[in-house]
Amino acid sequence: MSHATDNTSVDSEKVRDFGDDLQHHPTRSILNKIRSRESGDLKSLVSNKGVERIVSDLQEGAGQLGPLEQPYDIHKVETHPDPHTDYNDADPWKYPIDQDSGLRLVDWTPGDKHNPKNISKAKKWLYTMVLGAVCFVVALGSAIVTGDMERPAQYFGVSEEVIILASVTVFVIGFGVGPLVFAPMSEEVGRKPIYAVTLFVAVVFIVPCGAAKNIGTLIVCRLIDGIAFSAPMTLIGGSLADIWEGPERGTAMAIFSAAPFLGPVCGPIFGGLLCDHAPTWRWIYWTFLIVAGIFYVIFIAIVPETHHGILLKKRAKKLRKDTGDSRYRSFNELQIRTFGEVAKTSLLRPFVLLSELIVFLMTIYMAICYGLLYMFFFAYPIVYQEGKGWSASLTGVMFIPIGVGVIIATIAAPFFNKDYNRRAQKYRDRGELPPPELRLIPMMISCWFVPVGLFAFAWSSYPWVSWAGPCFSGLAAGFGFCCLYNPANNYIVDSYQHYAASALAAKTFVRSIWGACVPLFTIQMYHRLGDEWATSLMAFISLACCVIPYLFFFFGAKIRTFSKYAYTP
């Protein structure tokens, strides 16, 4: 009988956690915690080599970074059901006793209707669209304020740089900080409670942003909003992985990947319209409050808990209560850690992984792309409002081609995914995992679109040149941004499967910090270098980054052999 991790057992003494308090034998740590929490009957059940073997298998490949983050996605643990098991009538799933551990190990049964992966396609797409919409709204909140920066700056009596700091920078910084906290919390309590609480807090704190009487209130409340709104950006990828099987996940992930780009692109469009037609700048926040509130209610009403480990833990707990048999245990319950251990590991692990060449260079590349997107929010007003004398609402319309490029990239994603599956099939036929480098092919194609779009924007941004030049250059840039994002994430996940969440958290943190900083110097850079050379500088940087996917495509496998933490099957 197969369960979620590898059938190869390793010496558990080789499994060590990151941090001084986690250096001891992981199995002993787990058993000690179980002994301290459970009754005397359970002590005798778990104090055996069978449980040690299961926990050791669950920890396999952990190296020096601690327990696996998502063992259910990677491994299978071999169990040995007792053929003479007696079954309880209160157990509809008829879980057998494992011969080695003496426990009734609670896992999904074949065709289990409570398994999120077994829900209907219609429900999967409903949840996917709602999750994507929430992600879009969250991203919208980071940029809708850029449509009207002048009026709030005048109201608070602050400079352009300070209002950018208060409304954009601190919000995007929150995007980077939140994942370090919410990702480990979701592993302990589930995704739905984190969504429910953080989104509620985020919606509530839009109110003081709109009602702010001083700049300090705006700074603090926008920071809180950014941290709270980061939860969906952090957890939605996991929610989609919960409900979709790997081969069919591509389109769903493409929708999720498009949302962080479409949201900010639409922000200046809506913000510009409100700037020109709303009686006060506060209506930007009131409008965002209405939209965010509506989607919060829709999300809470429709999307259920999907985290497999949490659902199975609840099932095991219910079975213990219904049957009176304390031997029912989910795999997650065999890996008990204190919240302090979880928090320490999750806060340190992403920064440790930044020392990995693959994580570091991919993080730098994605940070540059993210920063370029936020650079556009301030470059477009310089080119169109200062250079051509356009209104804020008309300038906002110029962002539409970037959005169209993102949509084209989203439409192209299933074709890239189909090509990946075709190339990967020969490895699967041999029972091997496809090499992560196959994920890089879309990046190798799309990386060139970003510098092409930037150079086109740069040298068509003269005031006497048609508006169409810089406008339609956004088509190539938008396509490149979105097409780079998903393959980069997939490559990191495939290269660091055990620690994918921490690797992505590291990328998100650095990306958000850079994206938050770029608006602070964009206006000065354009005024000092000129529109053409300011954009060209960023174009040359993005051109240099085109080397990265090719470097890893040809040398990635060799680089991983020198890695301490990269996944090796």
HELIX and SHEET records of a PDB file:
HELIX    1   1 SER A   12  LYS A   14  5                                   3    
HELIX    2   2 ASP A   20  LEU A   22  5                                   3    
HELIX    3   3 PRO A   26  ARG A   37  1                                  12    
HELIX    4   4 GLY A   40  VAL A   46  1                                   7    
HELIX    5   5 LYS A   49  GLN A   59  1                                  11    
HELIX    6   6 PRO A   71  ASP A   73  5                                   3    
HELIX    7   7 PRO A  116  ASN A  118  5                                   3    
HELIX    8   8 LYS A  121  ALA A  143  1                                  23    
HELIX    9   9 ILE A  144  GLY A  147  5                                   4    
HELIX   10  10 GLU A  150  PHE A  156  1                                   7    
HELIX   11  11 GLU A  160  ILE A  164  1                                   5    
HELIX   12  12 LEU A  165  THR A  169  3                                   5    
HELIX   13  13 VAL A  170  VAL A  189  1                                  20    
HELIX   14  14 ARG A  191  VAL A  204  1                                  14    
HELIX   15  15 ILE A  206  ALA A  211  1                                   6    
HELIX   16  16 ILE A  215  ILE A  243  1                                  29    
HELIX   17  17 GLY A  246  GLU A  248  5                                   3    
HELIX   18  18 GLY A  250  HIS A  277  1                                  28    
HELIX   19  19 ARG A  282  ILE A  302  1                                  21    
HELIX   20  20 HIS A  308  THR A  323  1                                  16    
HELIX   21  21 PHE A  331  LEU A  334  5                                   4    
HELIX   22  22 PHE A  339  LEU A  353  1                                  15    
HELIX   23  23 LEU A  357  TYR A  380  1                                  24    
HELIX   24  24 PRO A  381  GLU A  386  3                                   6    
HELIX   25  25 GLY A  387  LYS A  388  1                                   2    
HELIX   26  26 ALA A  392  VAL A  397  1                                   6    
HELIX   27  27 ILE A  400  ASP A  429  1                                  30    
HELIX   28  28 PRO A  436  LEU A  440  5                                   5    
HELIX   29  29 ILE A  441  SER A  446  1                                   6    
HELIX   30  30 PHE A  449  ALA A  458  1                                  10    
HELIX   31  31 ALA A  468  SER A  495  1                                  28    
HELIX   32  32 GLN A  497  TYR A  499  5                                   3    
HELIX   33  33 ALA A  500  LEU A  529  1                                  30    
HELIX   34  34 ASP A  531  CYS A  545  1                                  15    
HELIX   35  35 VAL A  547  THR A  561  1                                  15    
SHEET    1   A 2 SER A   2  HIS A   3  0                                        
SHEET    2   A 2 VAL A  77  GLU A  78 -1                                        
SHEET    1   B 2 ARG A 104  VAL A 106  0                                        
SHEET    2   B 2 TYR A 328  SER A 330  1                                        
END                                                                             
